[in-house]
């Protein structure tokens, strides 16, 4: 596809090994980087997006998945940016399969958190009747990143957050020893505390959460 080919050429032309090394170290060397800063990467993406808009709109799911399976992290980031831009409220029911693949492929917090908040969260806002089945499946999975996604997917819901569901997910995973799960619990509760500080405070005080989860959850409650 022309978009992928030209995007790749433009990204490789801007590669910078001196910048790539600290990026790779920051991500615990889980991924290779070209060494392109976010602002520049997004400018390259935008230029190519405008050039190949019709091609992208006809094939954006396929294009994104191909980008997400390339080696360097910048391609994965472009894939997610593309999907966030194209999906909006244009999900189809089968998109949960792609969303799940994105969560469990090349998994790390930087990709999973965006997919969970904007793609999984957006999908379940469009198809609310799917929420309990999807979240139950993700929550019961042996994949930690699916568990994390089940906890944080409502981050964009604001005052429309289903607090009962959030409490249920936090309680289910409260004894996890995984840093990313403990952090997710605290983050999700802290985010919702902007709209229901008393409810979050009461829940945390009555639930034996891990210390990290407690600290994160109550950070903004005076």
C-alpha positions as CSV (number, residue, x, y, z in Angstrom):
1,X,0.0,0.0,0.0
2,X,1.3,3.4,-0.9
3,X,0.5,5.0,2.5
4,X,2.5,2.4,4.4
5,X,5.4,2.5,1.9
6,X,5.7,6.3,1.9
7,X,5.2,6.6,5.7
8,X,7.9,4.1,6.2
9,X,10.3,5.9,3.9
10,X,9.7,9.2,5.6
11,X,10.1,7.8,9.1
12,X,13.3,6.0,8.2
13,X,14.7,9.2,6.7
14,X,14.2,10.9,10.1
15,X,15.7,8.1,12.2
16,X,18.2,9.1,14.8
17,X,20.1,6.5,16.6
18,X,21.2,8.9,19.4
19,X,17.6,9.5,20.3
20,X,16.6,5.9,19.8
21,X,18.9,4.5,22.5
22,X,17.3,6.4,25.4
23,X,13.8,5.7,24.0
24,X,14.6,2.0,24.0
25,X,16.0,2.1,27.5
26,X,12.9,4.0,28.8
27,X,10.8,1.1,27.4
28,X,13.0,-1.5,29.1
29,X,14.4,-2.5,25.7
30,X,11.1,-4.2,24.8
31,X,11.0,-2.5,21.4
32,X,13.3,-1.0,18.7
33,X,12.9,2.7,18.0
34,X,13.8,4.8,15.0
35,X,14.5,7.7,17.4
36,X,11.8,10.1,16.3
37,X,10.2,12.5,18.8
38,X,6.4,12.5,19.1
39,X,5.8,15.9,17.6
40,X,7.9,15.1,14.5
41,X,6.4,11.6,14.2
42,X,2.9,13.0,14.2
43,X,3.8,15.7,11.6
44,X,5.1,12.9,9.3
45,X,2.0,10.9,9.9
46,X,-0.3,13.9,9.2
47,X,1.4,14.7,6.0
48,X,1.1,11.1,4.7
49,X,-2.5,10.8,6.0
50,X,-3.6,13.8,4.0
51,X,-1.8,12.5,0.9
52,X,-3.4,9.0,1.1
53,X,-6.7,9.8,2.8
54,X,-8.9,7.9,0.4
55,X,-6.7,4.8,0.5
56,X,-6.7,4.9,4.3
57,X,-10.4,5.3,4.8
58,X,-11.0,2.3,2.6
59,X,-8.5,0.1,4.4
60,X,-7.7,1.6,7.7
61,X,-8.1,-1.6,9.8
62,X,-5.8,-3.6,7.5
63,X,-3.3,-0.7,7.3
64,X,-3.2,-0.2,11.1
65,X,-2.6,-3.9,11.8
66,X,0.2,-4.1,9.2
67,X,1.9,-1.1,10.8
68,X,1.4,-2.6,14.3
69,X,3.3,-5.7,13.2
70,X,6.4,-3.8,12.1
71,X,9.6,-3.8,14.2
72,X,9.9,-0.2,15.4
73,X,7.7,1.4,18.0
74,X,7.0,4.5,15.9
75,X,5.1,2.3,13.5
76,X,3.0,1.0,16.3
77,X,2.3,4.5,17.6
78,X,1.2,5.6,14.1
79,X,-1.1,2.6,13.9
80,X,-2.8,3.5,17.1
81,X,-3.0,7.2,16.1
82,X,-4.6,6.1,12.8
83,X,-7.3,4.0,14.6
84,X,-8.1,6.6,17.1
85,X,-8.6,9.1,14.3
86,X,-10.6,6.8,12.1
87,X,-12.8,4.9,14.5
88,X,-14.4,7.7,16.5
89,X,-18.0,6.5,16.5
90,X,-17.6,4.3,13.5
91,X,-16.9,0.9,15.1
92,X,-18.5,-2.3,13.8
93,X,-19.3,-5.1,16.2
94,X,-16.4,-7.3,15.0
95,X,-13.9,-4.6,15.9
96,X,-13.5,-6.1,19.3
97,X,-11.4,-8.8,17.7
98,X,-8.9,-6.2,16.4
99,X,-8.9,-4.3,19.7
100,X,-8.1,-7.4,21.6
101,X,-5.3,-8.3,19.2
102,X,-3.8,-4.8,19.7
103,X,-3.8,-5.2,23.4
104,X,-2.1,-8.5,23.5
105,X,0.4,-7.8,20.6
106,X,3.6,-5.8,21.3
107,X,2.1,-5.1,24.7
108,X,3.4,-2.3,27.0
109,X,1.7,0.5,28.9
110,X,2.2,3.1,26.2
111,X,0.2,1.2,23.6
112,X,-2.3,-0.7,25.9
113,X,-3.4,2.4,27.8
114,X,-4.3,4.3,24.6
115,X,-6.1,1.3,23.1
116,X,-8.0,0.6,26.3
117,X,-9.1,4.2,26.8
118,X,-9.9,5.3,23.3
119,X,-10.6,2.1,21.3
120,X,-12.0,-0.4,23.9
121,X,-13.7,2.5,25.8
122,X,-15.1,4.0,22.6
123,X,-16.2,0.6,21.3
124,X,-18.2,-0.2,24.4
125,X,-19.8,3.2,24.5
126,X,-21.1,2.5,21.0
127,X,-22.1,-1.1,21.9
128,X,-22.9,-0.9,25.6
129,X,-24.8,-4.2,25.6
130,X,-21.4,-5.9,24.9
131,X,-19.8,-4.4,28.0
132,X,-20.3,-7.1,30.6
133,X,-19.4,-10.0,28.3
134,X,-16.2,-8.3,27.0
135,X,-15.0,-7.0,30.3
136,X,-15.7,-10.3,32.0
137,X,-13.7,-12.1,29.4
138,X,-10.8,-9.6,29.5
139,X,-10.9,-9.6,33.3
140,X,-10.7,-13.4,33.6
141,X,-8.0,-13.7,31.1
142,X,-4.5,-14.9,32.0
143,X,-3.2,-11.9,30.0
144,X,-2.3,-9.1,32.4
145,X,-2.8,-6.4,29.7
146,X,-6.3,-7.5,29.1
147,X,-6.9,-7.4,32.9
148,X,-5.5,-3.8,33.0
149,X,-7.7,-2.8,30.1
150,X,-10.8,-4.1,31.9
151,X,-9.9,-1.8,34.8
152,X,-9.1,1.4,32.9
153,X,-11.4,1.3,29.8
154,X,-13.7,3.8,31.4
155,X,-11.1,6.6,31.8
156,X,-12.8,8.7,29.1
157,X,-16.3,8.1,30.5
158,X,-16.0,10.8,33.2
159,X,-19.3,11.2,35.2
160,X,-20.9,8.5,33.1
161,X,-18.5,5.9,34.6
162,X,-20.2,2.7,35.8
163,X,-18.9,2.9,39.3
164,X,-20.3,-0.5,40.3
165,X,-18.5,-2.1,37.4
166,X,-15.3,-0.3,38.3
167,X,-15.5,-1.3,41.9
168,X,-16.1,-4.9,40.9
169,X,-13.0,-4.9,38.7
170,X,-10.8,-3.3,41.3
171,X,-12.0,-5.8,43.9
172,X,-11.4,-8.8,41.6
173,X,-7.8,-7.8,41.0
174,X,-6.9,-6.0,44.3
175,X,-4.6,-8.8,45.5
176,X,-2.6,-8.9,42.3
177,X,1.2,-8.5,42.7
178,X,1.5,-7.0,39.3
179,X,2.7,-3.4,39.4
180,X,0.7,-2.5,36.3
181,X,-2.5,-3.9,37.8
182,X,-2.0,-2.2,41.2
183,X,-1.3,1.1,39.3
184,X,-4.3,0.7,37.1
185,X,-6.7,0.3,40.0
186,X,-5.4,3.4,41.6
187,X,-5.4,5.4,38.3
188,X,-9.0,4.4,37.5
189,X,-10.3,5.3,40.9
190,X,-8.3,8.5,41.0
191,X,-9.7,9.5,37.6
192,X,-13.3,8.9,38.8
193,X,-12.7,10.7,42.1
194,X,-12.9,14.0,40.1
195,X,-16.6,13.3,39.8
196,X,-17.4,11.3,42.9
197,X,-14.7,11.9,45.6
198,X,-16.8,10.7,48.5
199,X,-17.7,7.5,46.7
200,X,-14.1,6.7,45.9
201,X,-12.9,7.6,49.4
202,X,-15.5,5.4,51.0
203,X,-14.7,2.5,48.6
204,X,-10.9,2.7,49.2
205,X,-11.4,3.0,53.0
206,X,-13.6,-0.1,53.1
207,X,-11.6,-2.2,50.7
208,X,-8.2,-3.8,51.4
209,X,-6.4,-2.5,48.4
210,X,-2.6,-2.7,47.9
211,X,-0.8,0.3,49.3
212,X,0.2,1.5,45.8
213,X,-3.5,1.3,44.7
214,X,-4.6,3.2,47.8
215,X,-2.1,6.0,47.3
216,X,-2.9,6.5,43.7
217,X,-6.6,6.4,44.3
218,X,-6.7,9.0,47.0
219,X,-4.0,11.3,45.6
220,X,-6.4,14.1,44.6
221,X,-8.9,13.7,47.5
222,X,-8.3,16.2,50.3
